[in-house]
């Protein structure tokens, strides 16, 4: 049986003098990474053949530990923050976690969880949690080969790219950026998304970032940074949320010569497909196209996907898969002329007096106003209607002050013109910022 490759076996072919990580203050080369991996392999020998959960407060530290853990451990659970101890107790038992490795302050702390024999559990490879936007997170396992099935490997050109890492590395999207970078020997600049956007852009300028993958919510803030024109971008990708026409147009205006790609992917389905024509949604041809690697279908306006890059096994929780192997993505789409346009998530629907409302549809209208930087639509409980539609907006400081006059009435008028009456927000509040999750997505909750 052919042995499954690991991350260390991938970086071995990268020239030692290439820069692996650059945080603006210090750099780590691929040669230094290889040396660290060999040293850590001895220190982490108790993890040989075990299932290990790893937590970290630093993208940089986790990036350095992934090669050795991928090599030593039978299964590596990239544990996200915010999970309850009760949930983790059940999860560890279910997937057979023997150790937990905590990375803090550039040191590691190893804790034994159980004496489970790895032969008694089915978990292996890279283990990831879903974002958990609708209920408890599901947990799935991948082989490295399936995670890298859409990765473009080119060591000769790899040195030309420096990736700004916005996503957490314990999320599917962040891991995809990491694997794309290390497979070709590119540089990674780990961004602290808790910092003001202007400071993040300054960091990207200092380190020479020219490729960024992020959610549309992140890009909406980034395109308003005053020093954005100093970034020499070669590649921009968007994912995780709906990329509507307003953000795609704004990016094209800001970066007229840059390749801009909207990637449809999820933890469950893996990397599905990419859209490169600068238009929102995707072509009808993608559904009609027969492909052994990727197939799409739409049932009752819900997108279903079958892909060779999807998760290999479901370790915790349930995923809806039909008899033909298609995963129910929970994403609603609408056919418009020759394209399908993303409308929102089935799980995020707001019930207003028996009428179904998609927050993303209203946000699309609000975000199209030149005075709005980003918006969040959410439900507020109501004893008569069940819920009221409410909205928060962050105003665009780059817009002339005249546009801010009577902005609430302007936005409501815009919504009344383009939306059905029950979709018009009852309340629109101006806020300084809108909270996003560690996955980079807007947090939606009842009030």
N, C-alpha and C positions, 0 to 999 in steps of 0.2 A: 504494500500500500504506500502511495506517495505521501510523504510527510507534508502537512500543511505549513506553508511559509509563515514567517512572522515579520514584524516590523524591523527587527534588527537585521534580518537577512536582506531586507530591501535597502537599508541605508549603507550596507557594507560596500555597495558598488558606487557610492557617491564620493567624489574627490574630497580628501580630508580638509583642504583649505577653503571649501565652500562655507559660507555663513549659514548656519542653521537657524539661530534665534538672534533677534536684535530688538532690545526694548528701549533703545535710545540712549542707554547708559552703558550697557555692556553687551558683548556678543559672545555667542558660543558657536564654534565651527562644528562641522560634521565629524571631523577627526576627534575633537574633544568629546562629542556625544558618544562616539564608539568607545573611547577609553572609559568614560563614565559607565557605560553599559556593562563592559567587562568587569569593572570593579563592583558594581551593584549586583551583578549576577552571583558573586560569592556572598555578599551580605544578605541577599534575599533567597538563599538556598532553601529555607523552610517552605517556600511557596512552590517548590518544584512539583508540578502535576496537580496543584490544588486549584480550587475556585477562590478567587480573591476579589473582595470589593475594595475600591479605591476612592478616597475622597481627597479634595485638595482645595486650598484657598488661592491657588496661583496657576494660571494657564502655563506659565513658563516652567514651573516645576513639573507639572503633569506632562507637558510635552517632552521633558527629558526622561521621565520614567516609563513612558509608554513602550519604547523599544525593549527594555529589559523585562518588563512585566508580560509583554506579548510573547517573549521567548520562553520565560520560565513557567508561567501559569498555564494550567489547562484551560481555565476560563477566567476572563477578566471582566468584572462588572464595574462599569464606569458610573458610579453612583452620583446622581444629582443631589443638590442641596434641598432642604425643605421637606424631606420625607419623615413621617412620624416614626417613633421608636417601635410602636406596636406593628405598624406596617412592615418595617424592616425586619423585625423578629420573624414574622411569618414568611417574608420573602427569602431571607437567608436560609431558613429551613427548607423551603420549597426548592430552591435552586442549588442548595448544597454548598453555601459559602463556608470555607474553613478559616479564612483570615480576612481582616480588614486592615488596609494600609492607609494611614492618614498622613498627608503631606502638609506640613505647616512650618512657616518660617525657615524654609530651605532645609528642613529636617524631616525624616520619616519616622512614624510611630507604628509599629506592627502589633496588632492585637489578635489573639487567637479567639475564634468564634466557636468552633466545634471540632470534633474529631471525625467528622464525616469522611468516609473513604470515597475518593473521587470516582471509584468504579461503581458506586451506588447511585450516582446522579447522571443525568443526561446532558447537563449544561456543559458547554465548551465554547471556545472562540471568544469573540468580543460580545459582551452582553450590555444592552442598552435599554433605558426606560423611555417610554413615550412622554410627551409633554404633560399628559394628565389634565388636559383642558376640559374633559368631560368625565369626571370620576377619577378613581385611583389610576395611577400610571400602569400601563401594561409593560411587561418585560420580555424582550426578544433577544435571540442570539444570532450572531452572524459569523460566518467564516471570513477571514481577511480577503479571500478571493472574491466573495460576493460583494463585500464592501467596496472593493476596488474594480468591480466589473466595468464601470464607466470612467475610470481614471485614465487620463492621457499621460503616458510615460514618455518623456523625452529629456534625457539627462543633458544632452548638448544644449538645449534651449532653456533648461531649468534654471540656470544661473541668471537668466534675464528677468525672473519674476521674484517679487517680494510681496507676500500675502499679508494683508492686514487681517488678523484673526479677531473677529467681533463675537462670534459664537463661543459658548463654553465648549471645552473639549470633551465633556461627558455627554454631549448631545450629538445626534446623528449629523447635523449640519456642520458642526465644528470638527468632527472627526473626518468628514469628507474633505474639508479644506486642508487639514493636517496631512492626510494621506496623499492628496494631490501634490502638496509641497514636497514631502519627503521622498516620494517615488521618483521625482525628477531632480531632486537636489536644490530646491528653491529655498528662499529665506522666508521665515515667519516673523512678523511683528505682532506680538500679543497685545491687543488693545484693552484698556480698562474702560469698559463701557459705562462705569459709574462716574467717570470723569466728565466734565463739560465737553460738549462736542468739539468746540474750538481747540481745546487742549489735545483731543484725540487727533484732529487734523494736523496740528503742529507736530505731533509725534510721527505721523505718517510721512510728513514732509522731511523731517530729520532723518528718518531711516530709509527713505526712498521707496515707500510702498507704492506699487503700481497695479495691484490686483486686490479687490475686496469683494467678499461674498457676505451679504447681510439681508435682513428682512426689509420690506418696503418701509416699515415704521422707522427703522434706523436711517434709511436713505433719505426720508423726508426731512429729517433733522440735519443730516450731513450736507445736503445740497444748499442749505442756507448759510453755511459757514463762510465768513467773508474772505478767508484765505484759500478757498477751495481751488481757485484757478492755479495755485502753485503745485497742485498734485498732477503728476504726469501719469495718468491712468491708462493702462493697456487693456484691462479686463474688469468688467463689473458684472456681478451676478446677483440676482434677487431670488429669494425663496422663503418658505415658511408662512407667508400670508399672500393675499391677493395682490398682484402687481397690476393696478389699474392704469388707465391711459395717462392720468395726470402725472404720476411719478415717472413713468417711462418717458414721457415727453420732457419732463424737467431734467432728467438725467441726460437725455440726448442733447438738450440745449446747453447743459453744463459741460458735457464731454462729447463734442461733435465727432471726434475721430476714434472714440473708444468702442471696443466691442462690448455690447450690452446683452446679457442673456438672462431670461427668466427661467428658472429651473423648477420643475414640479417634482417634489420628492417628499417622502415621509419616513418615519422610523419603521412603520409596518411594511410599506410597499417598496422601500429603497428609493434609488434614483429612477424616476420614471422617464421624463422627457424634458427637452429644453426648447425654448421659443426664442428665436434670434431675429425676428423681423420687426421688432419695435412696436408691435401691436399687442394689446391686452388679450387674454384668452389664448386659444389655440385653434388651429385649422381643423375643419371637419374631416379633412383627409386623414388625420391621425387616428380617428376612430374607425375609418373605413379600411385603413392599411392593415394587411395581414403580416404579422411579424412574430417570429418564434421567441424573440427576446423581450418584446413588449407588446401587449394588446390592451386596448381600451374599449369600453362600451358604456353607454349611458342608459340607465333605467329609471324612469320616473324622475328625470332631471338630476339624478345622482350619478356621479362618476365612479366607475369600477375599473380596476387596473390589475393586470397580471404581468409580472415582470420576473426576469431571471436574476434580478438584483435584490429581490425582496428578502425578508428575514428567513433564516433557515428553520427556526423553530420558535414556538410561542411557549415561554417558560412560566409566565404568570399573567392571568387575565384572559380575556376572550376577544378574538377578532372575527368579524363577520366575513366569511369566505364562502362563495357559492359553489355549486357542484362542478363548475368548470375551472375552479381555482382562482377566480377573480375576487380581489379584496374590495369590500365596500369602503370607499375612502371617506364617506360622510360629507363630501364636497358637492354642493349644488351648482349646476351649470345651466345656462340658458342658450339656446341656439339663436344666433343673430346673423342672418345672411350666410356667409361662408365660414363662420367661426362659432365656437362655444366660448361663452364668457362666464367666468367664475362669479357666483352670486354670494356665496357665504357657506357657513357650516350648518348642517342639519341640527347639530346639538346646540347651536347658538341662537336658534330661532326664538324670538320674543312673541308671546301670545298676548295680543291687545284686543280684548273683547271678542275672542274667537278668530281674529285675523292674524296671520303669520307675518312677522316682520324680521328681516335679516339686517343686523346691525351694519354689516359691511356695505349694503346697498345705500344706506343713509350716509355713512362715512364717505363714500365715493362722491356723493353730491356736495357734502360739506368741504371736503378736501379740494374740490374743483374751484372753490372761491379763492381768489388771489390773496386774500387777507389771512387765510387759514394755513398754518404749517402742518398740523396733524390734528385728528379728532378721534374721539372714542364715544361710541353709542352704547348705552347700557339700559337695562330695565329697572324701573322703580316700582315696587309692589303697590298695588291699588286695589282696594276692597271691591270696587265696582267692575273695573275692566280686567282685573287680574294683574296687569302691568301697564305702566306708562313708559313711553319712549323718552329717554333723556340723553343729552349729549354734553360732552366737554370738548372745548376747542382750545388749542394753543395758537395764538396769533403770530403771524409772520412779521418779525421786527424789521425785515428788509423792505416791507411795503410802505408806500407813502402814508403818512398819518391820516390823510383824508379818507382812506379806505376803511379806517377803524370807526368812523362816525356811524352811529346807529347800526353797528355790525350785527347785533342780535336780530334786529328786524330784517336786515339784509339776508341773513342766513335763513331765517324762517320763510321769507318770501321766495328764496331760491328753492327751498324744500317743497313749498306749496306748489310751485310751478312744475316741478319734476317728479314729485311723489304723490301717491294716494294720500288722502287726508289722515288716515290712521297711522301713517308712517312718519308724519311730521313731528319732530321732537316737541314735547310739551314744555321742556325746560332746556335751555342752552346756556351753559356756564363757561366763562373764560377762566382758564387755569394756566399756571406757569409751565407745567409739564404733565405728561401722561405716562403712567407707570407701565413698564413692559416687563415680561417675565425673563428668567434666565435664558430662555430660548429665543429672546428678542421679539416676542409677540405681545401685542396689546393684551393686558389683563382685563377680562370681562367678568363682572359679578353683579349680583342683585344688590340694590340698596333699599 
